Amino acid sequence: MNTSSRRIAVSGMMVALGAAVMLLGGVIPIATFCCPAIAGLALIPLVFDCGRAYALSAYGAIALLSLMLCPDKEAALLFCFLGYYPVVKWILDARIKRKWPRRLAKLLLWNTAIGIMYALIFFVFRLDQIMADYMDMTLWMTALTLLIGNVTLALYDIVLLRFSMLYLARFRNKLFPGSREEAVGSRQ
């Protein structure tokens, strides 16, 4: 199979895998926040071996399928607003060399995306079920939830790095035999 066909086939498989994981969000209640993170891992092979364009196209396809098919709309919206992070992570890591400014940029990206998402949920889409869950929370509970979310997203950044290392060491040659070693996310 030539390289172009292999990239398209792997992209299709990763979109199907990501969409299937997102559908699990409606089955398992706690999966509202777990499924978008796990679905984002499906973009890792595309970032490394197909390029950012394939990875962003797959992200778009998973996001659209999630919005159409996923019974848990909060999980679908969470993927729409943060699912691109596995692609953007490598860009931020390459362009911002110092550790603390890079971490601050990532936190700013995450918090801005989440803020916009919940503003849309509350003021534009008016999703009553999600609004009811958050209206019962006190101010300190909301702040604690935001803090836990930031810690979780920082841990997700580490998971992405470890999963990428695992992919490169164990699975890359199975999906792309004879692939040469390249810099992280170097393909356009």
C-alpha positions as CSV (number, residue, x, y, z in Angstrom):
1,M,0.0,0.0,0.0
2,N,1.5,3.4,-0.9
3,T,2.1,6.0,1.7
4,S,-0.8,8.3,0.7
5,S,-3.3,5.4,0.8
6,R,-1.9,4.3,4.1
7,R,-2.3,7.8,5.6
8,I,-5.9,8.0,4.5
9,A,-6.7,4.5,5.8
10,V,-5.0,5.2,9.2
11,S,-6.9,8.6,9.4
12,G,-10.2,6.8,8.8
13,M,-9.4,4.2,11.5
14,M,-8.4,6.9,14.0
15,V,-11.6,8.9,13.2
16,A,-13.7,5.7,13.8
17,L,-11.8,5.0,17.0
18,G,-12.2,8.5,18.3
19,A,-15.9,8.6,17.4
20,A,-16.5,5.2,19.1
21,V,-14.8,6.4,22.3
22,M,-16.9,9.6,22.3
23,L,-20.1,7.4,22.0
24,L,-19.1,5.7,25.3
25,G,-19.6,9.1,27.0
26,G,-23.3,8.5,27.0
27,V,-23.0,5.0,28.5
28,I,-20.7,5.7,31.4
29,P,-21.7,8.8,33.5
30,I,-18.2,9.8,34.6
31,A,-17.0,9.5,31.0
32,T,-18.2,13.1,30.2
33,F,-14.6,14.3,30.9
34,C,-12.7,11.1,30.2
35,C,-13.9,10.2,26.7
36,P,-12.8,13.5,25.0
37,A,-9.4,13.1,26.5
38,I,-9.1,9.4,25.3
39,A,-10.5,10.3,21.9
40,G,-7.8,12.9,21.6
41,L,-5.2,10.2,21.9
42,A,-6.4,8.8,18.5
43,L,-4.8,11.9,16.9
44,I,-1.3,11.0,18.0
45,P,-0.4,8.7,15.1
46,L,-1.7,11.3,12.7
47,V,0.4,14.1,14.1
48,F,3.6,12.1,13.9
49,D,3.2,10.2,10.6
50,C,0.5,11.9,8.5
51,G,1.0,15.5,9.4
52,R,-1.0,18.3,11.1
53,A,-3.4,18.7,8.2
54,Y,-4.5,15.0,8.5
55,A,-4.7,15.3,12.3
56,L,-6.8,18.5,12.2
57,S,-9.1,16.9,9.6
58,A,-9.6,13.9,11.8
59,Y,-10.3,16.2,14.8
60,G,-12.9,18.0,12.8
61,A,-14.5,14.7,11.7
62,I,-14.6,13.3,15.2
63,A,-16.0,16.6,16.5
64,L,-18.8,16.6,13.9
65,L,-19.6,12.9,14.5
66,S,-19.7,13.6,18.3
67,L,-22.0,16.5,18.0
68,M,-24.4,14.5,15.7
69,L,-24.3,11.1,17.4
70,C,-23.1,11.4,21.0
71,P,-25.9,11.5,23.6
72,D,-23.8,13.4,26.1
73,K,-23.6,16.9,24.5
74,E,-21.3,18.2,27.2
75,A,-18.7,15.6,26.2
76,A,-19.2,16.4,22.5
77,L,-18.7,20.1,23.2
78,L,-15.7,19.4,25.3
79,F,-14.1,17.6,22.5
80,C,-15.0,20.3,20.0
81,F,-13.3,23.0,22.2
82,L,-10.3,21.0,23.4
83,G,-10.0,18.0,21.1
84,Y,-7.4,19.7,18.9
85,Y,-5.0,20.0,21.8
86,P,-2.9,16.9,20.9
87,V,-2.0,18.7,17.7
88,V,-1.4,22.1,19.2
89,K,0.7,20.7,22.1
90,W,3.6,19.9,19.8
91,I,3.5,23.4,18.2
92,L,3.6,25.0,21.7
93,D,6.4,22.7,22.8
94,A,8.5,23.5,19.8
95,R,7.9,27.3,19.7
96,I,8.0,28.2,23.4
97,K,11.3,26.8,24.8
98,R,11.1,28.0,28.4
99,K,9.0,25.7,30.6
100,W,7.0,28.2,32.7
101,P,5.9,30.4,29.8
102,R,4.9,27.3,27.9
103,R,2.8,26.0,30.8
104,L,1.1,29.3,31.2
105,A,0.3,29.4,27.5
106,K,-1.2,26.0,27.7
107,L,-3.3,26.9,30.8
108,L,-4.4,30.1,29.1
109,L,-5.5,28.1,26.0
110,W,-7.4,25.5,28.1
111,N,-9.1,28.0,30.3
112,T,-10.1,30.3,27.4
113,A,-11.5,27.3,25.5
114,I,-13.5,26.0,28.5
115,G,-14.7,29.5,29.4
116,I,-16.0,30.0,25.8
117,M,-17.6,26.6,25.8
118,Y,-19.5,27.1,29.1
119,A,-20.5,30.6,28.1
120,L,-22.0,29.2,24.9
121,I,-23.8,26.4,26.9
122,F,-25.3,28.9,29.4
123,F,-26.0,31.9,27.2
124,V,-26.4,30.7,23.6
125,F,-27.4,27.0,23.4
126,R,-29.2,27.1,26.8
127,L,-28.7,23.4,27.4
128,D,-31.0,23.0,30.4
129,Q,-29.7,19.7,31.7
130,I,-26.1,20.9,31.8
131,M,-27.1,24.3,33.3
132,A,-29.0,22.5,36.1
133,D,-25.9,20.6,37.1
134,Y,-23.9,23.7,37.4
135,M,-26.5,26.0,38.9
136,D,-26.5,24.0,42.1
137,M,-22.8,24.5,42.7
138,T,-21.6,27.2,45.1
139,L,-18.9,29.7,44.2
140,W,-16.2,27.8,46.1
141,M,-17.2,24.5,44.5
142,T,-17.0,26.1,41.0
143,A,-13.5,27.4,41.9
144,L,-12.5,24.0,43.1
145,T,-13.8,22.4,39.9
146,L,-11.8,24.8,37.8
147,L,-8.7,24.1,39.9
148,I,-9.1,20.3,39.5
149,G,-9.7,20.8,35.8
150,N,-6.5,22.7,35.4
151,V,-4.5,20.0,37.3
152,T,-6.2,17.3,35.2
153,L,-5.3,19.1,32.0
154,A,-1.7,19.4,33.1
155,L,-1.6,15.7,33.8
156,Y,-3.2,15.1,30.4
157,D,-0.2,16.9,28.9
158,I,2.1,14.4,30.5
159,V,-0.1,11.5,29.3
160,L,0.1,12.8,25.8
161,L,3.9,12.9,26.0
162,R,4.0,9.3,27.4
163,F,1.5,8.0,25.0
164,S,3.5,9.5,22.1
165,M,6.6,7.9,23.3
166,L,4.8,4.5,23.5
167,Y,3.4,5.0,20.0
168,L,6.8,5.8,18.6
169,A,8.5,2.9,20.4
170,R,6.0,0.2,19.9
171,F,3.3,0.9,17.3
172,R,4.7,3.3,14.7
173,N,6.3,0.5,12.7
174,K,3.1,-1.5,12.7
175,L,1.1,1.3,11.2
176,F,3.8,2.7,9.0
177,P,6.5,0.1,8.3
178,G,9.9,1.5,7.6
179,S,8.9,5.0,8.8
180,R,11.9,7.1,9.4
181,E,12.5,8.9,12.6
182,E,11.5,12.5,12.4
183,A,11.1,15.4,14.8
184,V,7.9,15.5,16.8
185,G,5.1,16.9,14.7
186,S,7.4,18.1,12.0
187,R,5.1,17.2,9.1
188,Q,2.9,20.0,7.8
